[in-house]
């Protein structure tokens, strides 16, 4: 593998705080792909992005100076002693364990001689080049070597072979694949093995004056450095071969003492005794520019030959340099650099200004044909029939158009509303990608069809893949698959770089390469198709950036062609600084491994030993898990997520840049914390699970809960019994109270019964009194009145005026007394009968007339006139006795308070309410008296005022009537009586 033409070197030192110390003594890659290094300030682990130091500051080590790393990589068992030789660092499963153990002897005695243990080249021990030493092979066999002989023994020190071999430097010996080699000063070598001996000459010139051997005894790698060239020596069927890795210009001045080459990840590690660690990587990508001193922006380029492209500005470029230039007119506007095409005669088509130029191959590209338009050409495309298609850009005067150029003739084919940016052909159909979606142009029918569901997409480029499926990139919306008239979108990367996808190129291995503004992405086409069928699948995007060989991360698009797959299998993409070339067959993506490790567990600022099951304190405040993951590529390709069950969320949470996740207090229980990492294009996950146990306090255990349940049940039962006893006592007290109250109530009932009987007796007596009055008083009064009337009409009395007057007065008084008794009987009977409507209607006019006749002579005596204005046709069913008394008293009161006046009675009816008014122009009533009677109606407490009105109001209350009094002193009074009349 010759890599020296394209490499990147990066130094890590204590000066920039990336290492603890600048002396790197040994470099070994363990079984789990971590790089382990020894320094004079501890053991260092490198995971591809971070250095983790193990020394006395964070471990139990007492001494920090380390030199060699020995042990077995395959068995995941590496060891290193510090300078005290009493502390052993044991490395297994990506973790470090400190053991207090003395180092074994570093020499063996054989045949009375002491053979020193060889620790590799250059040796960290001061062994004289003429001293004897032994080399132990992975098979258990041992080589004993000195300046005179080479002896091979088995693990039991039994001689297998012994060969006389004179040499002057034991440091020219090294073991490779269980064979011992000796490299002479002139480049010849001798080989010793269980099969015998052999010799040969190295395939490079390696004189003693300018060479240096490096033997990484633990990894089994041998390096030969000649000046600044670093070779790896390999045992190929017993022959020693040197393979150049890199020519590193600073090698001889860097004090290199340790070398390791990571073949899988393509990294060369150089350990310096003074300068720290240098990591040399070998990018598979190369950016080609014409001038290295300044940035060169490239857009459209067309495949020209099997290994070259030609740009829209005329540069012919291969994967090493710019090899030629065609004298195209210099471009002025950006649009002139966005298109280029090559027809079947190898003529080159470009645009300048409003023209399309065709540079003719037969003229050596010195002459060209000019096709003039009145718009700026935007896209140029050659179809399978060698027809040139040109799309014109929109401007303020013209709509976008599509033209075809065939045999020198220009034909307008279509007019659009928005720009057409890219054109491809599939069979007899042209697919046109524009600012407002995808169009299909049928070459046979010359008809255009719009592809539904694409109207909101601004298409930048289109790819027809190896299975004739249609893919296209869009402006700010990622990339899409259009299959069977269905549009499929895809999730993008975490930083949304794929939203600005420029171009998709398919290689021969089933991968898509997608250029963006933030690097280049590689993705499996098969996985994308699986996702289009099942959205629950996962997509792994592998991102390449400047560390992989680009001069800049920003690629360019919006042009045609936007990328090229050459016949030599190279892919070329334009960028903001150079054309990026690479061969996908030679690109070995550094994919995430399938090993996840819990590096540290920090519980309340104390570090715990990581285990598969971790028991936390019950009252812990915060626990953090730091994941270690060996990865030597772009960190953005790592997708490490974690999920904890039983915390109410099944969502996977992505770990931060420091690869850690934290949890605060958790309830007692057993939890499963799962980490996962997407490990490659097949979109499979690598998982790591840790069981967390949060012990419960005594009051949080199930037994405590059961005990509490029993205690609660006992308390409830006891409370129930106490409550029951209390209720019984309350019932007994209540029964006593009820008995007492019942006795008292019985006494009260008896009193009430007695009172009721007395009341009934009183009522009966009242009735008897009324009957007695009716029989014993009313009848004599009536007889007396009739007798006086008869006497008054006697002729003898008529002749005596004085006697006539006296008899007339007596007759009037008798009649009034009779009427008074009549009213009193009616009044008493009304309260006995209560509210009662008459069974038959009666005339209100006649009822009033009867009362007027009674007071007629009294009214004449007072010189008053009584007028009945009640309609004769009005008949009512209101309690006749009560209404008769009311009318009688109203007329009586009016006559008593009026002299030489006028008394009028009138009525109105509305809504079944009879309003009877009696109006006089007598002496009137005071406001105090009016307020008294109004209040008396609401609260009948009697004062010594006008008994007649009291009687009227009491009767109105009984028959549910109402009264209103309006009066002015010396002006008269109006009394309104309101009762139901039907």
Residue, then its C-alpha position, 0 to 999 in steps of 0.5 A: x500500500x503506497x500512501x505517501x502521496x496523500x496523508x495528514x499528520x496531527x500531533x497531540x502534545x502536553x503543550x495543547x493539554x491533550x496529553x499529560x506528558x510528551x514521552x510516548x514509550x509504547x503503543x498497543x491496540x487492544x482487543x476492543x480497538x482502544x489504543x493504549x500508550x505508556x508515558x512517564x505520567x501514567x497509562x493513556x487510552x485513546x478512543x479515536x477522539x479523546x485521551x483518558x489518563x490513568x495515573x495516581x490522580x485518579x487511581x491507586x497508583x503510587x508511581x506514574x512512570x511506565x515503559x512497555x506494554x506486554x501480554x496477549x491482544x487476542x486474549x484481551x490481557x495486557x499488562x504494564x509495570x511502572x518503574x517501581x516494578x511493584x504495581x501492575x496495570x492490568x488491562x482487560x475489557x477496556x478497563x484498567x485494574x491496579x494490582x500490587x504485584x512484583x514484576x517477574x524476572x526479566x532474564x533467564x539462566x541457560x547453560x550458566x549464562x543469563x539471557x535478558x528479556x527482549x522488550x522490542x526495538x528500540x529497547x527501553x532497557x540499556x542492553x548492550x548490543x553484544x549481550x545475550x537475550x531471549x525472545x519468546x514466541x506466541x507458540x511458547x517456543x523461545x529463541x536464545x540469541x547472542x553474537x555467536x549462535x541462535x538456539x530454539x527451545x520449546x517451552x520446557x527449555x528443551x533444545x529444538x535447534x541450535x545454529x552457529x551464527x556470528x553477528x555483531x549487533x543483537x539489535x538486528x534480530x526481531x521475530x515476525x510470525x514465529x520466525x526470527x530474522x536478522x537484518x544485515x547492514x547491506x539489506x540482506x536478511x537471515x531467517x530462523x524457524x522451526x522449519x530451518x534457516x533461509x536467507x534473502x535480500x530485502x526489496x529496498x535499499x536499507x544501509x546501516x547508516x540511515x536506517x532504524x528498526x522498530x519492533x512493536x513486540x506486543x502487536x508483532x509489527x516490524x517497521x524499518x525507517x529509511x530517512x523519512x520513509x516508513x516501511x512495514x516489514x512482513x513475512x510473506x511465506x518465509x520471505x521478508x518484504x518491505x512495504x512503504x506506508x508513508x514518507x513523513x518529512x518530519x520523521x527524523x527530527x521527531x525523536x520517534x521511539x514507538x510505532x503502531x500501524x492500525x491497518x483497519x482504520x488506516x492510522x499510523x501512530x508515532x510515539x515521540x520521546x519528546x514531542x508527544x503523539x503523531x497520528x498520520x491518516x491516509x484520506x481516500x479523497x483528494x481535492x484537485x485545484x489549479x493553484x494551491x495558493x487560493x480557493x477555487x470554486x467549481x460548478x458544472x463538470x462533464x466526464x471527458x475521458x475514462x479518467x478526466x473531467x472537463x469543467x465549464x471553464x475549460x479545465x481538464x482534470x484527473x484525480x491528480x492534477x489539472x492536465x489541460x485547458x481548453x480556451x473557452x471564453x471567460x465566464x462573467x455570470x454564475x449561470x455561465x458556469x452551471x452547465x456543460x454537455x458532451x455530444x456523441x461527436x465529443x463536441x463540448x456545449x457550454x453557455x456564455x451570455x445569451x448564447x449556447x456555444x458548441x466547441x468542435x472536437x475536430x478543430x481541437x476545440x479551437x472553433x465553435x458554433x454559436x446558437x443565439x437566444x434572447x434569454x440566459x441558458x440555464x441547463x444543457x443536456x444531450x439525450x440518447x439521440x444526440x439531441x441537445x436540450x436547452x432550458x432558458x431561465x426566467x427573467x422579467x420579460x420572458x417565461x422559462x422555455x425548453x428548446x431542442x437543437x438537432x442538426x443545427x436547428x433550434x426548436x421551441x418545445x415548451x413554455x413553463x411558469x418556473x425554471x427547469x434546473x435539471x434534465x435526465x432521460x429514461x427510455x423515451x421520456x425526459x424528466x425535467x426538474x424545476x422550481x415547482x416540481x417534476x415534469x415528464x416530457x414524452x419524446x414520441x408524443x411531445x407532451x408534458x405531464x406534471x408529476x403529482x405531489x411534487x409541486x412544492x419541491x424545488x428540484x436541484x438534480x435528478x438521478x436514475x439509478x441502476x434499477x431505473x428508479x427516480x431520485x432527486x435532490x431539492x432545495x432545503x427539503x432533502x432528497x426523495x424517491x419517486x416510484x410508481x407515482x408515489x413520493x417518498x421522503x427520507x429522514x436526514x442527519x441530526x444536523x440537517x446537513x442533508x436538507x441541502x443535498x446537491x447531487x446523488x451519484x450511485x457507485x457499483x457497490x450499491x451505495x449512494x454518495x450525496x454531496x451537501x453544504x456540510x460534507x459528503x454522505x454515503x448511504x446504502x441504496x438498499x436501506x433507503x428502499x427498505x425505508x420507503x417500504x417500512x418507515x420503522x427501519x433506521x438509516x445510517x448516513x456516513x459523513x465525510x468531512x475535511x479530515x477525509x481529504x477535502x479542502x472544504x466541507x461545502x460542495x456545490x450544486x444547482x448545476x448540470x452535471x452536478x457530479x460524475x461517475x467516470x469509467x475508471x470508477x472514480x467519482x468527481x464532485x465540484x466544491x467551493x475549493x477544488x474538484x473532489x476525486x475518490x474511488x469508492x472501491x478504495x474508500x474504507x469507511x471507518x464504521x462504528x464498532x459493535x462494542x459499547x463500554x460503560x467507562x465510568x459510573x459517577x454516583x454523587x461525585x464518587x466513581x464506582x467500578x462499572x459492572x453489569x449490575x450496579x447497586x445504588x444508594x437508596x438516597x442518591x442524588x445523581x448518577x452519571x454513566x460515561x460510555x466509552x466507544x472506540x471510533x477513529x472516524x468523524x465523530x458525527x457518524x456516532x449515534x449513541x442513545x440510551x433508554x431507561x425503563x420504568x421512568x415513564x418514557x420509552x423514548x431513546x435519548x441521544x447522548x451528549x458529546x461527552x458520551x454521558x447520561x445522568x439520572x436524578x433520584x429514582x424510586x426503589x426498584x430494578x431498572x434496565x438501562x440500555x445503550x445502543x449505537x448504530x454500527x454500520x450501513x446495514x442499520x443494525x444496533x450494538x447494545x449494552x445493558x446495565x441493571x440498576x438496583x435501587x434498594x428500598x428502605x424498610x418502610x419502602x419494602x413490600x413486607x412493610x406495605x403488607x404490615x401497614x395494610x394489616x395495621x390499617x385494617x386493624x385500625x379500621x376495624x377498631x375504629x368501626x367497633x368504637x364507632x359502633x359502641x358510640x352509636x349504641x350509646x348515642x341511640x340509648x341517649x336518644x331513646x331516653x330523650x325521645x321517651x321524655x319528648x314523647x311524654x311531653x308531646x303526649x301532654x301537649x297533645x292532650x292540652x291541644x285536644x283540650x284546647x281544641x275542644x274548648x275552641x270548638x265549644x267556643x265556636x259552638x257558643x259563638x254560633x249559639x250567640x249568633x243564633x240567639x242574636x238572630x232570634x232574640x234580638x233581631x226579631x224584636x227589633x224588626x217587630x219594634x221597627x214595624x210597630x213604630x212605622x205603623x204608628x208613624x203612619x197613623x192619622x192621629x200622629x200625622x196630625x201632631x207634627x211634634x209627635x210625628x217628628x219624634x216617631x220619625x226619629x225613633x223609626x230611623x234609630x230603630x232601623x239603624x239598630x236593626x241594620x247594625x245587628x244584621x251586619x254584626x250577625x253577617x260579620x260573625x257568620x263570615x268568620x265562621x264560614x271563611x272565604x266563600x264564593x257565592x254559588x250564584x251571581x248577584x247584581x252589585x248595583x242592587x247590593x249597593x242600592x240596598x245600602x243606600x236606602x238604609x242611609x237615605x234619610x241620614x244622608x238627607x239629614x246631612x244634606x248629602x247626595x249618594x250616587x250609584x254609578x255601578x253598571x246595572x248589568x255587572x254581576x259578581x260572585x264575591x262573598x255577598x255578606x262580606x261585600x255587603x258589610x264593606x259597602x255598608x261601612x264605606x257609605x256609613x263612613x262617607x256620610x259621617x265625614x261629609x256634610x252638604x256634599x256628594x258621595x259617589x260609588x263606581x267600579x271597574x273590572x280588569x283581569x277578574x279583579x273588581x275595583x270598587x271606588x267610593x268618592x266623597x268631598x268631605x273633610x278627608x283624612x290625615x297622612x298619618x291615618x292613611x299610613x296607619x290603615x295601609x300598614x294595618x292591612x299588612x300588620x293588623x294591630x288595632x288602634x282606636x281609629x274608626x272601627x268601620x275601616x278596621x272591620x273593612x280591612x279585616x274582611x278584605x284580608x279574609x276574602x283576599x282583597x286589597x284596599x287603597x286610600x287617597x285623601x286630602x284634608x278638606x277636599x275629600x276621600x277616595x277609597x278603592x276596594x279590590x276583590x276577585x269577582x268571579 
